[in-house]
Amino acid sequence: MGAKTIADSLLLTFSKRMGAVIILRREEN
């Protein structure tokens, strides 16, 4: 269960970073 929590945390962090990158790219265009 601990491993799943860590995996979910990493996935959430990755999703947030990707979302920020997409927003920045949209603003550039």
C-alpha positions as CSV (number, residue, x, y, z in Angstrom):
1,M,0.0,0.0,0.0
2,G,2.9,2.3,0.8
3,A,4.3,1.7,-2.7
4,K,1.0,2.6,-4.3
5,T,0.8,5.8,-2.4
6,I,4.3,6.8,-3.6
7,A,3.4,5.9,-7.2
8,D,0.2,8.0,-7.0
9,S,2.2,10.9,-5.6
10,L,4.8,10.7,-8.4
11,L,2.0,10.5,-11.0
12,L,0.2,13.5,-9.6
13,T,3.4,15.5,-9.5
14,F,4.2,14.5,-13.1
15,S,0.7,15.4,-14.2
16,K,1.0,18.8,-12.6
17,R,4.3,19.5,-14.3
18,M,3.0,18.4,-17.7
19,G,0.0,20.6,-17.3
20,A,2.1,23.6,-16.5
21,V,4.3,22.9,-19.6
22,I,1.2,22.7,-21.8
23,I,-0.2,26.0,-20.4
24,L,3.1,27.7,-20.9
25,R,3.3,26.5,-24.5
26,R,-0.2,27.7,-25.2
27,E,0.7,31.1,-23.9
28,E,3.7,31.3,-26.1
29,N,1.6,30.6,-29.2
